[in-house]
């Protein structure tokens, strides 16, 4: 781990650059997905690139991730969602404030794709082409 510290500034810059490039490439599919946006006054070193399907996108997350996988584009499910759905909470008293609508949406319709430093514009161009193909935007 200590050997990686010397590369930290490069890794952070590369993740930010990869986020910015991929986000710009995926602007064409915003009718179908929600793209991540940093919170005000923040400058994240992105762990990954979360994508949330819009209700009206016409395809399930399972079908999207299978399509990505068939095109050798790795994805992962978001590792959170509605924690109240976990078995632990069956026997626990707790209080819920609000409908948890957004929590359910994230749990069911969000996934990650990678933006790690080893990826570059060629990879992200391919990813954006495949998303456009999936949503019928290739002309």
C-alpha positions, -999 to 999 in steps of 0.1 A, spaced: 0 0 0 28 25 8 42 22 -27 8 34 -41 9 66 -20 34 81 -44 9 75 -72 -21 90 -54 -21 124 -71 -20 107 -105 -48 82 -95 -71 110 -83 -65 131 -114 -70 102 -137 -103 92 -120 -116 128 -122 -105 130 -159 -122 97 -167 -154 108 -149 -155 140 -169 -148 123 -202 -173 95 -197 -200 119 -184 -196 141 -215 -198 110 -238 -230 98 -221 -249 131 -223 -265 116 -254 -284 90 -233 -298 113 -206 -334 107 -218 -329 71 -205 -306 75 -175 -296 98 -147 -259 105 -147 -239 113 -116 -232 149 -107 -209 160 -78 -226 178 -49 -220 216 -48 -185 226 -35 -171 191 -39 -144 176 -61 -147 138 -58 -121 112 -67 -147 90 -82 -147 53 -71 -168 44 -101 -195 58 -124 -230 52 -110 -259 52 -135 -296 51 -126 -322 41 -152 -351 65 -157 -385 50 -151 -394 56 -187 -362 41 -202 -380 10 -214 -354 -16 -202 -346 -33 -169 -313 -30 -150 -309 -68 -154 -312 -64 -192 -288 -34 -193 -262 -52 -172 -265 -84 -193 -261 -63 -225 -230 -46 -210 -216 -79 -200 -221 -94 -235 -201 -65 -248 -173 -70 -223 -182 -39 -203 -180 -47 -166 -206 -34 -142 -215 -39 -105 -247 -34 -86 -248 -6 -61 -239 -20 -27 -265 -2 -7 -301 5 -15 -329 1 11 -311 -14 41 -345 -21 57 -349 -50 32 -319 -68 48 -328 -98 69 -313 -82 100 -341 -56 101 -369 -83 104 -364 -84 142 -354 -48 148 -376 -19 158 -369 12 138 -385 43 126 -389 54 89 -392 90 79 -407 95 44 -415 70 17 -380 58 8 -390 62 -28 -355 73 -39 -339 45 -18 -361 19 -37 -352 35 -70 -315 33 -63 -318 -2 -51 -336 -14 -82 -323 7 -110 -287 18 -102 -254 1 -113 -217 11 -116 -193 10 -144 -156 14 -139 -135 46 -143 -103 33 -128 -70 48 -139 -61 20 -163 -91 29 -185 -88 56 -212 -108 75 -239 -108 45 -263 -126 24 -236 -151 52 -228 -158 58 -265 -167 21 -268 -189 23 -237 -208 53 -250 -212 37 -284 -227 6 -268 -251 26 -246 -262 45 -277 -267 12 -295 -287 -2 -266 -310 28 -265 -314 30 -303 -294 61 -308 -269 48 -334 -279 62 -368 
